[in-house]
């Protein structure tokens, strides 16, 4: 199976490179305009290939930071290269991060394969007013007031998970278990617990797992590939989500369900200034899928690396245990956590932040320039990708002294304030 996986990776890369490089050749006549406009230093690499193979090799070898640091050391904080068949401006440092994160003339690049899996109306596929409208609806669900309501539900999922999968065992495989736990928590918040354990819900859960695995795989739609399973799972999941929405809407009309029960209920209950449903059914389905997929992998990675760090760092573990035991002293046996308990876990949060600094779940991402843009005296032409990399600032000794050392005290608010946009574990404006 590993052989066939890498065959699909190579095929996907070749197809993507040919398409992208063809676009570059078509635009070749305008290249003299780009040079005249002072594009960043560097090179676009070999025709059809650019620097994509080098990036893929370092990703496979877990050395992606070396790839970008080498270019930054050679060309400085602004340079050009070619990734996935497209000319790309690489920006480094807090100023570059800020330029990418808060510039409305840069939009998320659309990965051609994602609409086939997550839908044409997901937040990752739309732009402009539609993006702002959908983002606003999702953020209303993810705000602090809403999250306060779900602490008990999350606590219940964690307790059940630990009792069923950890208790009484001398060894466990952490990452698979964390993927299962985060998936259970996310689906409980997004879809609710009404039909959990039913055959329909179990089938939906299996399809959501297939969708996640396919979204992270090579986009080759051939039998027996993860991508093909993802597309088929997406089709089945949409049918089930449509029926689930119909039932939830009926229950809310009967007063048997609340808009605050889960994300589906919340989105179905939101209306515009004319009293009409704010998001269409298609938008609700697409963004329900996108929310589950987007949150699942990154949260599982964070918790897994925290567990690994604690297993190798008894001093940090002892401090966390001490913090948690202090909270337990004021609670009855079996009493669930509440929002106020979380606010007391200041050291635990610093451990999470330091873990994210060293192992960011998003190593970087790109935006696309909507028009010619100026940055530090260089022109970034319309249509170019603009790439940022989290690790560049996360391991900058000028920002984080002794950057390879695990030190949660870096995030103690009583210490010095780090430059804006220097800590970018999940990026910014990802939604």
Secondary structure, 3 states (H helix, E strand, C coil): CHHHHHHHHHHHHHHHHHHHHHHHHHHHHHHHHHHHCCCCCECCCECCCECHHHHHHHHHCCCHHHHHHHHHHHHCCEEEEEECCEEEEEECHHHHHHHHHCCCCEEECCCCCHHHHHCCCCCCCCCHHHHHHHHHHHHHHHCHHHHHHHHHHHHHHHHHHHHHHCCCCCCCCHHHHHHHHHHHHHHHHHHCCCCCCCHHHHHHHHHHHHHHHHHCCCCCCCCCCHHHHHHHHHHHHHHHHHHHHHHHHHHHHCCCCCCCCCHHHHHHHCECCCCCECCCHHHHHHHHHHHHHHHHHHHHHHHHHHHHHHHHCHHHHHHHHHHHHHHHCCCCCCCCCCHHHHHCCHHHHHHHHHHHHHCCCCCEEEEEECCCEEECCEEECCCCEEEEEHHHHHCCCCCCCCCCCCCHHHHCCCCCCCCCCCCCCCCCCCC
